[in-house]
Amino acid sequence: MIWKNEPTLEALNNINKNTLGSHLGIEVIEVGEDYIKAKMPVDERTKQPMGLLHGGASVALSETMGSIASVLIIEDITKETIVGIEINANHLKSVKSGYVYSTTRPIRIGRRIQVWNTEIYNEANELICVSKLTTMRVERK
């Protein structure tokens, strides 16, 4: 397992309370040896004016999950924290309703820099977005 802390779904969803992630309805649903899965509703909070899942909502899902994953690899969260330094996304297919599901896995975990890949699928398990987030460990002040 790559996680430095034993993550529970309850603890991971508590990290997300009172944030953009909770406002968008993002919920962590599974934690594996080297991945985290989440779901997000496609509703009035996450749609753009044409009634499709907003690309920014997909990016917010990716950044939320990559950031949570980054926090889980820190040995002592009282001494270090995580900041995002770059994110990109390729939107491959539209979604009008239901839920989207994401899986976030590391591409590279370095001492300071981490790169996370998030794939987002619709309810038919079709890939709708691929996103890459780069985070950096920084000392807490």
LINDADA-V881297 format. One record per pair of residues at least 24 apart in sequence whose ideal C-beta (glycine too) atoms are under 7 Angstrom apart, sorted by sequence separation. I is the first residue (numbers start at 1). J is the second residue. If there is no record, write none. Layout:
[[I/J] [I/J]]
//
This chain:
[[7/31] [63/87] [99/123] [112/136] [62/87] [98/123] [112/137] [38/65] [62/89] [95/122] [59/87] [100/128] [36/65] [93/122] [59/89] [58/89] [1/33] [2/34] [36/68] [24/57] [36/69] [58/91] [93/126] [95/128] [55/89] [26/61] [69/104] [92/127] [93/128] [24/60] [55/91] [73/109] [92/128] [65/102] [92/129] [26/64] [66/104] [91/129] [92/130] [65/104] [90/129] [20/60] [62/102] [89/129] [90/130] [53/94] [61/102] [73/114] [52/94] [53/95] [89/131] [21/64] [52/95] [88/131] [52/96] [70/114] [87/131] [88/132] [51/96] [87/133] [53/100] [69/116] [16/64] [86/134] [84/133] [85/134] [66/116] [85/135] [84/135] [85/136] [66/118] [83/135] [15/68] [42/95] [65/118] [82/135] [83/136] [42/96] [42/97] [82/137] [83/138] [12/68] [15/71] [42/98] [62/118] [42/99] [80/137] [81/138] [41/99] [42/100] [80/138] [40/99] [61/120] [80/139] [81/140] [39/99] [40/100] [79/139] [80/140] [39/100] [79/140] [39/101] [58/120] [78/140] [74/137] [37/101] [38/102] [7/72] [37/102] [70/135] [37/103] [5/72] [66/133] [4/72] [35/103] [36/104] [67/135] [3/72] [4/73] [35/104] [62/131] [66/135] [3/73] [4/74] [35/105] [63/133] [2/73] [4/75] [34/105] [58/129] [62/133] [34/106] [59/131] [58/131] [2/106] [2/109]]
//
